[in-house]
Amino acid sequence: MFSRLQTLLAALWGGFLLCVAFAAAPSAFAVLERAQAGLFVGRLFAVEAQVSLAAALILILLERRLARDAAEAGAAGPVFSAALLLPAVALFCTIAGYYGLQPLMANARAGTGVASFAALHGASLVFFGVKGLAVLALAWISQRRAS
């Protein structure tokens, strides 16, 4: 049961990230003024970061439970499996990419930052991309393991 829940949550999270990246954010800039689109997308990524924190923590806990159940059944597996490391990578990318870079991006927009807004935006994009790949890989690995 926990294995299927892990697969479902990873797939839903991956779909959510794809929706944000390829539908919601580009659509906002297509139909709204640049300033309004920026505010909308900023709020969108704030919600996405909160969802990502929760999903990563739940998936890490689910993987630890699955590993504990397997150990109790006598099937010893690796301590750091891909199903544990991938949500940890996604969690790191969320913390670094949103909570770490967002204040720096606000300072750069105000002209007081240590780096340009474009450079920080690019770094944020890289973190988001790595997070998306990690979550999609987790969904694929979980699906193969559950079946």
C-alpha positions as CSV (number, residue, x, y, z in Angstrom):
1,M,0.0,0.0,0.0
2,F,2.8,2.5,0.9
3,S,4.5,1.6,-2.4
4,R,1.5,2.6,-4.4
5,L,1.0,5.8,-2.4
6,Q,4.7,6.6,-3.0
7,T,4.1,6.1,-6.7
8,L,0.9,8.2,-6.8
9,L,2.4,11.1,-4.9
10,A,5.6,11.2,-7.0
11,A,3.5,11.1,-10.2
12,L,1.1,13.9,-9.0
13,W,4.1,16.0,-7.9
14,G,5.8,15.5,-11.2
15,G,2.7,16.4,-13.1
16,F,2.2,19.5,-10.9
17,L,5.8,20.6,-11.7
18,L,5.3,20.1,-15.4
19,C,2.0,22.0,-15.3
20,V,3.7,25.0,-13.5
21,A,6.7,25.0,-15.9
22,F,5.0,24.4,-19.2
23,A,1.5,25.7,-18.8
24,A,0.9,28.2,-16.0
25,A,4.0,30.3,-16.0
26,P,4.3,30.8,-19.7
27,S,0.5,31.4,-20.0
28,A,0.7,34.2,-17.4
29,F,3.4,36.0,-19.4
30,A,1.4,35.5,-22.6
31,V,-1.8,37.1,-21.4
32,L,-0.8,39.6,-18.6
33,E,1.4,42.6,-18.5
34,R,5.0,41.8,-17.5
35,A,4.7,43.2,-14.0
36,Q,1.4,41.5,-13.3
37,A,2.6,38.2,-14.8
38,G,5.7,38.4,-12.6
39,L,3.6,38.9,-9.5
40,F,1.3,36.0,-10.5
41,V,4.2,33.7,-11.2
42,G,6.0,34.7,-8.0
43,R,2.9,33.6,-6.1
44,L,2.6,30.4,-8.2
45,F,6.2,29.5,-7.3
46,A,5.6,30.2,-3.6
47,V,2.7,27.7,-3.6
48,E,4.8,25.3,-5.6
49,A,7.7,25.5,-3.1
50,Q,5.3,24.8,-0.2
51,V,3.8,21.8,-2.1
52,S,7.3,20.6,-2.9
53,L,8.5,20.8,0.7
54,A,5.5,18.8,1.9
55,A,5.7,16.2,-0.9
56,A,9.5,15.7,-0.5
57,L,9.2,15.2,3.3
58,I,6.2,12.8,2.9
59,L,8.1,10.8,0.2
60,I,11.2,10.6,2.3
61,L,9.1,9.3,5.3
62,L,7.3,6.8,3.0
63,E,10.6,5.5,1.7
64,R,12.0,5.1,5.2
65,R,8.8,3.2,6.2
66,L,9.1,0.9,3.2
67,A,12.8,0.3,4.0
68,R,11.9,-0.5,7.6
69,D,9.2,-2.9,6.5
70,A,11.6,-4.7,4.1
71,A,14.2,-5.0,6.8
72,E,11.7,-6.5,9.3
73,A,10.7,-9.0,6.6
74,G,14.3,-10.0,6.2
75,A,15.1,-8.3,2.9
76,A,18.0,-6.0,3.6
77,G,18.4,-3.3,1.1
78,P,20.7,-0.3,0.6
79,V,20.4,2.4,3.3
80,F,20.4,5.2,0.7
81,S,18.3,4.0,-2.2
82,A,17.4,6.1,-5.2
83,A,13.8,6.4,-3.8
84,L,15.3,8.1,-0.8
85,L,18.0,10.2,-2.5
86,L,15.7,11.6,-5.3
87,P,13.2,13.3,-3.0
88,A,16.2,14.5,-0.9
89,V,17.6,16.1,-4.1
90,A,14.2,17.7,-4.8
91,L,14.0,19.0,-1.3
92,F,17.5,20.5,-1.6
93,C,16.6,22.1,-4.9
94,T,13.4,23.6,-3.4
95,I,15.3,25.1,-0.4
96,A,18.2,26.4,-2.4
97,G,16.3,27.4,-5.5
98,Y,13.3,29.1,-3.9
99,Y,14.1,29.9,-0.3
100,G,17.7,30.6,-1.0
101,L,17.6,32.6,-4.2
102,Q,14.3,34.4,-3.9
103,P,15.5,37.0,-1.4
104,L,18.6,37.5,-3.6
105,M,16.4,38.0,-6.7
106,A,14.3,40.6,-4.8
107,N,17.5,42.5,-4.0
108,A,18.7,42.2,-7.6
109,R,15.4,43.6,-8.8
110,A,15.8,46.6,-6.4
111,G,19.4,47.1,-7.7
112,T,21.1,46.2,-4.5
113,G,22.0,42.6,-5.2
114,V,25.3,40.9,-5.4
115,A,24.4,39.3,-8.7
116,S,22.2,40.3,-11.6
117,F,18.6,39.2,-11.7
118,A,19.2,37.3,-14.9
119,A,22.0,35.2,-13.4
120,L,19.9,34.4,-10.3
121,H,16.9,33.6,-12.4
122,G,19.0,31.2,-14.5
123,A,20.3,29.5,-11.3
124,S,16.7,29.3,-10.1
125,L,15.7,27.7,-13.4
126,V,18.5,25.1,-13.1
127,F,17.4,24.2,-9.6
128,F,13.7,23.9,-10.8
129,G,14.8,21.7,-13.7
130,V,16.9,19.4,-11.6
131,K,14.0,19.1,-9.1
132,G,11.6,18.2,-11.9
133,L,13.9,15.6,-13.3
134,A,14.5,14.1,-9.8
135,V,10.7,13.9,-9.2
136,L,10.0,12.4,-12.6
137,A,12.8,9.9,-12.1
138,L,11.3,9.0,-8.7
139,A,7.9,8.5,-10.2
140,W,9.3,6.2,-12.8
141,I,11.4,4.2,-10.3
142,S,8.5,4.0,-7.8
143,Q,6.2,2.8,-10.6
144,R,8.6,0.0,-11.7
145,R,9.2,-1.1,-8.1
146,A,5.4,-1.1,-7.2
147,S,4.5,-3.3,-10.1
